């Protein structure tokens, strides 16, 4: 069930009506039933897996809290169960295929259907037992409340990753605040527009045609597709996060923010505080710091950074391309740490250099993120490098004669969506503008968004596969 499909909007309306009619105790049961229906719509057989994972971590959490002497064993059991589920359902094909490459006698694997959002809900439940082990959280007494936390549908399949210590205290005090209803609806519509009108249009008109036919695409179009994919990924994922946060707010829950204008960052250390914030902070708190963080030698710090980013890449997908993507971003962080770049961005010129460094480096890494094979990624890089100075100048001097004005306007809208709200002066000027100007602006924007909406071509969110 996709957030931008009519059947989800019908489900959300019915669920919200039932949820608002009863008290908080009954709402928990309604939330669990509705969330399992939502998840079972994707993969009914794996709804049982969600229940089993919740049972294991609930009882492991209670055992960690009660048995101080054996709490490490209970934590290991919880981690083994969660990581075992991930390895079996998400990485078994990858592991067996690589072993078969080294040992030809091993039969190749048969593709296994990966449960939707498995990486998200396993990381959520892992944070629960780890926080109890660290003494930062008291386990939930009610399995029903814990199951409600794990299965809550708005962020279940694509985040943001919500930690138990932030969500569980909200359950008893959650109340539907009608004063935030209108602002939450506006945020949901903004996320809807990002995904359905902009991200999907970029995929349909630019990214997919180029990546599906790399050998026959011109170098200029391939480069445009690389840039467009960077925008598509941001708009697609931040659009989902906006909708998830808005739904949670309507139902009385506050989720953590997941994006904060990441493409305005001037360093990669800043970028990862702005991009997929819930995952970045999870990896920092539960992996990087656990490995030692920056408390030891420079070599150890750099090794910890690289290990964290490699796991971050592997978290996204079972493939060498994702590992390379993680390694590249780890390398960027090490370079910055080595050069102390964060403290050398004091003037406007250096900040501009920092912007170019982040955008160029991240978009380059996304070539491996989007490509299906390593050879395909190499072909894309080769095509991009084959663009000559003469070709670039020709396109720049003939911008007024661009044939596909729709693509040009689409790219402008995508960039504007990310940049305009980020600059306080522009935002302040807009807020003080006359009402007639605002109405005209939103009317025109709505018209163009409807123009670009790929009617009948609803695509899944990119992060559903993770």
N, C-alpha and C positions, 0 to 999 in steps of 0.2 A: 504494500500500500504506500504509494508515493505521496508526499506532502502536497504536490501540485496537481494531483488527480482529483476529479470530482467525488469519487467514492471516499477518499480520505476526508474531504470537507464535510460530507454527509456524516461520516463516522464521528468527526470532531464535534459537530453540532449536537448529535444525539448524546455523545459521551458527556459533553459540557453541561447539557440540560440535566441529565441524571445526576451528575456530580454535584451540581449546585443545589439540588433539591434536598439532599440529606446532610446529616451531621458528619463530623470528621471521622468517626469510627466506621460508619457505613461507607464513607468515601474511599477508605483504604481498600475495602473489598471491591468496590466498583472500579477503582484504579487498577487493581490486580487483574480482574476479569477483562477489562478493556485493553490493558497492556498485553496480556497473553493472546487475546484475539488479534490485536494489531501485529504481534510478532508471528503468530501462527499463519497469518495471511501470507507471509513470505515463505516460511518453511515450517509446516505443521509438525513434522517429525522432530524438529530441533527445539520446539517449545519445551519438550521434556528435558533436553540438555540444559536449558536455562534454569529449570526447576532443580535439577540435580546439582548444578554448580552452586546455586543459592543454598541448598541444604548443607552441602559440604562446608562452605565457608561460614555459615551461621554456627554450626556446631564446633568447628575449629576455633572460631572466635571466642566462644564461651569457654572452651577448654583451655585456650591460651590464658584467659583472664583468671580462671579458677586454679589451674595447675602451674604455679610459678616455676616449680623446679623442672617441669617438662614442657614448658611453653615453646622452647625452640623446636622440639619434635613436632608439636601441633602446627607450628608455622611452616615447617618443612613439608608436612603433609598437605597443607592448604596450597602452598606454592607448587608442589609436585602435581596436584590434581589440576590446578589452573593451567600450568605450563604444559602438562600432559594433554589436556584437551586441545590447547592451541597447536601443539606439535602434531597430534593425530589428525585433526580436521583441516588445519591450514598449511602445515609444512611437510606432511608425509610424502606428497608427490615430489616436492623439491628435494628432500633428503634421499628418497629411493632412486630418483632419476640421476642424481649426482653420484650415488654409489654404483649405479649401473654403468655409468660412464667410466668409472675406475675399474669395476669388476663386471665385465660383459655377461658373465653367467647369471647375474642377478636379474630376475624378470622386471621389466619396467612397470611402473605403477599405473593403476587405473584412476582416472580423475574422480576425486571425492567432492561432493557438493559442500562448499564452505558455509557454515551457518552465518546468517546475516548479523553483522555487528559483533562477531565473536571477540575481536580484539578490544572493543570498547567495554563490554560487560565483564570480561575476565580481568581487565586492568582495574575496573571499579571494585570488584570483590577482593582483589589482591590488596588494594590500598586499605580495605577494611581490616583484614587480619594483620597487616603490617603495622597499622596505627595502634591496634590493640596491643601488639607485641611491644611496641615502643612506649606504651603507657600514655598515648595521646588520645585514646578513645575508650570509653566504656562500652562493652558489647550491648547490642539491642536485646531486650528481654523478650520481645515479641517477634516470632518468625514472620508473622504477617506483615509487620512494619518493614522488616528487612527485605522480604520478598517484594514489597511495594517499591522500595528503594532500588533494587536491582532491575526490576522489570519496567519501571515507569517509562512509558512509550515515547514521550517527546525526544529524549536524548538517547534512547536505547540503542539504535543501530548506527548512529554517526556522531554521537557526542553532542555537546562537550562532555568530557569525562568528569562526572560529578563524584566527589569523595563523600564517603559515609559521614564523616565528622561535620560536613557542611550541610548534608541533606537530612539526616535522621533527626536532628533537633528541630527541623522545620515541620515535621509531620504533625506533631501534636498542636503546634501553634499556627499551622497553615490556615489562612482564611482568604476567601475570595474578595479582593479589593477592587471594588467597582471604579475607583478613581483612576486606576491604571489600565482599565479596559481599553479605552480609546487609543492610548499610546502603544499598548501591546498589539492591538489590531493593525495599527500603522506600521509597526515593526515587522509584523508577519507579512503584510503586503509588500514591504520593502524587500524582505527576503524572497518572497514569491517572485517579484520582478527580477531580482538578481539572477535567480535560477532559471525560471521559465522563459524570460524574455531576452536576457543578455547571455548568460553562460551557455544555454542550449543553442542559441543562435550562433555563437562563436564556434561551438562544436560542429554544428550542421553545415555552416557556410565556409569555414576556414580550416579548423583543426582536423576533423575527420577526413575530408577530401584529400588533404595533404598527406596525413599519416597512413591512410589506406592505400595510397598510390605514390609512395616516395620516389620510386625510380622514374616515374613519368612526370613528376611535378617540377616546375622550374625552381631554381635556387631561391629566387626572390619570394615565391609563394611559400616555400618551406620555411624560410626565415620568418615570414609573416605568421605562419602557423606556430612556430616556437614562441613568439611573443604573445600570440592570441591564446595559447594554452596556459601561459602564466596568468593571464587575466581570467580565463575560463575557470581554472582551478580555484582561484581566490573567490570569484563571484559564486561559484557552485557551492563551495564549502561554507563560506561566510553566510551565504543565503540560507543554507540549512540551519546553521547556528542561530541566525536571527529568528527563524521560524520556531525552532525548538525553545529558545529562551522566551519568546513571546507566548507560546502555548503554556509553558511552565508558569510564567507570571500570571496569566489569566486564571490558572488553576490554583494560584496561591503560593508558588515556589519560586525561589530565586536561584538561577543557575549561574555559574561563573561565565564571564565574558570569554570568548574564544579568539577574537580578532580585534586588533587595534591599529588599523591602517598600516599593515606590515611593510608595504612598498615605500613608505616614507622613512624607513630606518636608514641610518647612516653606517651601521656596522652589523655584522651577523650576530653578535651577542645581543644587540638591541632587537634585531629581526626576530630571533627566537623567543623574545619576550612579547612579541606582537602577533606572531603567527601560530595558530593551533596552540593557544596558551595553555589549555588544560593538559595536553599531552607533553608539551615542553616542561611545564612545572612538575608533572608526574615523573618524567625521566630524571629531572634534576633532583627531586626529593628522595626518590626511591632507588635510583641507580647511581647517578653521578656522586651524590654525597655518600652513599653506602660504599662506593669504591674508594672513597678517600677525598674526593673533590680536589681542591687546590691546597690541601693541608700539607702535602709532602713536596718532593722535588718537582722541578719543571717538567722533567721527563714523565713522571708519574701523573702530573696534572694533564699533560697532553695525551697520555695514554687513556686516562679516564674520559677526556672529551671525545676521543675517537671511538672508544668502546660504547659510549652513550649514543653517539650519532649512528654508529653501525646498527645498534639495536633498534634505534628509531627508524632506520631504513628498513630493517627486516620486519619490524612491526607492521609496516605498510603493505608488505607483500612478500610472498615466498619466491624470490627470484634474484639473480645476480644483479639485474639492473637496479633494483631497490637498494641492494647493498652498496653498489657504486654511488648511487645518489646520496646515501647516508655518509659514505666515506668522503665524498666531495665536500659536503657541508661540515663534516668534522675537520677536514683539512683547512677550510676557510676559517673556522674558529681558532685553530692552532696558529695559523699565520697571524691573525689579529692579536692573539695573546702574546705571541713571540715579539711582534713589532710594537706592542702596547698601543694599538691603533685607537682604542677607545679614548685615550687621553690626548690624542693628537688631532682631534676634530673640533678645535676651538674657533676656527674662522669659517666664513661662508664658503670659501673656495674648497677647503678640505672636506666640509660637509657635502658639497656637491660631488667631490671625488668619492666620498663614502657611499652616496646614493648610487652612483654608477657601479661601484664595486659590488654592492648588494644585489642590485637588479640584474647586472650582467652575470654574476656568479650563480645566483639562484636560478635564473632562467636557463642558463647553460646546464645546470644539474637536472632541471626538469626534462631535458631531452631524454635522459635515461629513465626518468620516472614515467614518462608517457610511452616511450618506445616499448615494443613487445619483446625485442631481442637486442643483444649487444651489437650485432651486425647492423641492425636497422638504425640504432643510435649513431654508430660510426658513419653510416651513409648520410644521415641528417647533418652531422657536423661537417662532413666533407662538402656537402652541397652549400652550407652556409658560408664556409671559407672560400668557396669558388666565386662568390659574388665580387665583382671588380669595382673599383672606385668609379669608373666610367658609368657602370650600370646604376650605382647609387645616385650619382649626380643627375643622370637622366630622369630617374623617378622623382627626385626632388624638384627639378625644374619643370616637371609636367604634372604637378599636383592638381593644377586647375583643370586638367583634362582627364582626370581619373574617370574611368568608365563605370566602375561599380561603386557608385556613391553610397549605396546602402552599407557596404562593408566599412567604408571610411567613417560614416556616421555612427555605425555600431561600435567601432573602436573608440570613437570620441565619447560616446555615452558610457562605455565600460570604464574608461580612464576617469571620466568625470565622477562616476559613482564612487570611485575610491578616493578621489582627491578633494572634491569640493567641500564635503563635510569636515575634512581634516583640518582645513585652514580656518582659524577662528574669525579672522577679519571678514572673509567671504561669507561665512555662516552668519555672523552678526549683522552684516549688511542685508543679507537676505531676510533675516528675521524682522528687521526694521522696515522692510520694503512695504509699499501699500498692498492691501488685500487683493485689489484687482490684478496686480502684477503676479502675486502668488498663485491666484486662480489660473491666470494665463499660462504661467510656467508649468503648473501641474497638469493642465489640460494638454499642452503640447507634449510634455513628457509622456503622459498616458497614451496619447495618440501614437507616438513613435514606438513605445513599448509594445502596444498592441500590433503595430505594423511588423515588428520583428518577432512577435510571438509565433513560434513554429507550430501552428495549429495541427493537432492530431499527431504530433511527434514528441510525445512525452518520454523523456529519457531518465534513467535512474541517476540518483546523485552519485558522483564519482566516488565518494568515500563509503558508499554502501558495500563496495567490494573488500573493504578492509575490516 
